[in-house]
Amino acid sequence: MFDINTAINTAIAAAVAEAMLPLQQEYANKMGEMATRIAALETRLLALEKHTAVLDQHGDILEYLDNQEWFWEKLHNTINDNVASRVEQAIDAHLENASHYDQDDVESWIDAAVEQHEENKSHGDEDDIEELVQKMLNSASISISV
């Protein structure tokens, strides 16, 4: 006779196994990737440990660098080079973008303004003063009381 429970259980087991196959493959791929990454990290860790061991021969890294003239000279030169080049760049940018007037330009503008002022304004020439005094005296009156 035919056992229906056995057939159903076999079909379910086959369907579950088939459905699990892509998940198992993905899991295997992820595990392979992780193993590769772990190996790369272990290699880097070994390199770092070797480097640290070399530094430890000289004592603490900060103390080691603090006592090295080459370190401070390199740091000083790097700062000076960067600052000097940035100042140079700022000056160049300023000179390219700003308008600057030289002394001749300013002097010519002052001369032109003085000339225009002289041409358009009265400065109390003798003729002007005499004319003003005559106008004032023409309408003047004198009174004397005793």
C-alpha positions in Angstrom: 0.0 0.0 0.0 0.9 3.6 -0.5 1.9 5.6 2.6 0.7 9.2 2.1 2.6 10.5 5.1 5.9 9.2 3.8 5.2 10.8 0.4 4.3 14.1 1.9 7.3 14.1 4.3 9.6 13.2 1.4 8.2 16.0 -0.8 8.5 18.5 2.1 12.1 17.5 2.8 13.0 17.8 -0.9 11.3 21.2 -1.2 13.1 22.5 1.9 16.4 21.1 0.7 15.9 22.8 -2.7 14.9 26.1 -1.1 17.9 25.9 1.3 20.4 25.4 -1.6 20.7 29.1 -2.6 20.9 30.2 1.1 23.6 27.6 1.7 25.5 28.8 -1.3 25.2 32.5 -0.2 26.3 31.5 3.2 29.4 29.7 1.8 30.2 32.7 -0.4 29.9 35.1 2.6 32.1 32.8 4.7 34.7 32.7 1.9 34.7 36.5 1.7 35.0 36.8 5.5 37.9 34.3 5.5 39.7 36.4 2.8 39.1 39.6 4.8 40.3 38.0 8.0 43.5 36.8 6.3 44.1 40.3 4.9 43.6 41.8 8.4 45.9 39.3 10.0 48.6 40.2 7.4 48.2 43.9 8.2 48.2 43.1 11.9 51.5 41.2 11.6 53.0 44.1 9.7 51.8 46.5 12.4 53.2 44.3 15.1 56.6 44.2 13.4 56.6 48.0 13.0 55.5 48.4 16.7 58.3 46.1 17.8 60.8 48.2 16.0 59.4 51.3 17.6 59.4 49.7 21.0 63.1 49.1 20.7 63.4 52.9 20.8 60.9 53.4 23.6 57.6 55.1 23.4 56.8 56.5 20.0 56.1 60.0 21.2 59.2 60.1 23.3 61.2 58.6 20.4 59.9 61.3 17.9 60.3 64.1 20.5 64.0 63.3 20.7 64.6 63.2 16.9 65.9 66.4 15.4 65.0 65.2 11.9 61.3 64.9 13.0 61.1 68.5 14.3 63.1 69.8 11.3 60.7 68.0 8.9 57.7 69.3 10.8 59.1 72.8 10.8 59.9 72.7 7.1 56.5 71.3 6.2 54.7 74.0 8.1 56.9 76.8 6.7 56.6 75.5 3.2 52.8 75.2 3.4 52.4 78.6 5.1 54.8 80.3 2.7 53.1 78.9 -0.3 49.6 79.7 1.0 50.7 83.3 1.7 52.2 83.5 -1.8 48.9 82.2 -3.3 46.9 84.7 -1.3 49.1 87.6 -2.4 48.9 86.4 -6.0 45.1 86.1 -5.8 44.9 89.5 -4.3 47.1 91.1 -6.9 45.1 89.4 -9.7 41.7 90.3 -8.4 42.1 93.7 -6.8 42.6 97.1 -8.5 45.6 99.0 -7.3 46.4 102.6 -8.1 50.0 103.8 -8.3 51.2 107.2 -7.0 51.0 108.8 -10.5 47.3 107.9 -10.8 46.5 109.5 -7.4 48.5 112.6 -8.1 46.8 113.1 -11.5 43.4 112.7 -9.9 44.3 115.3 -7.2 45.6 117.7 -9.8 42.5 117.3 -11.9 40.3 117.9 -8.9 42.2 121.1 -7.9 42.0 122.4 -11.5 38.3 121.8 -11.6 37.9 123.5 -8.2 39.9 126.5 -9.4 37.9 126.9 -12.6 34.5 126.6 -10.9 34.9 128.4 -7.6 35.5 132.0 -6.6 38.4 132.5 -4.1 38.0 136.2 -3.3 40.0 137.7 -6.1 40.6 141.5 -5.6 37.9 142.3 -8.2 35.4 140.1 -6.5 36.1 141.6 -3.1 35.9 145.2 -4.4 32.6 144.5 -6.1 31.2 143.0 -2.9 32.3 145.9 -0.8 30.7 148.4 -3.3 27.4 146.5 -3.2 27.4 146.6 0.6 28.2 150.3 0.8 25.8 151.4 -1.9 22.9 150.5 0.3 24.5 151.5 3.5 23.4 154.4 5.6 25.1 156.4 8.4 23.4 158.0 11.3 25.1 160.2 13.8 23.5 161.3 17.0 24.9 163.7 19.5 
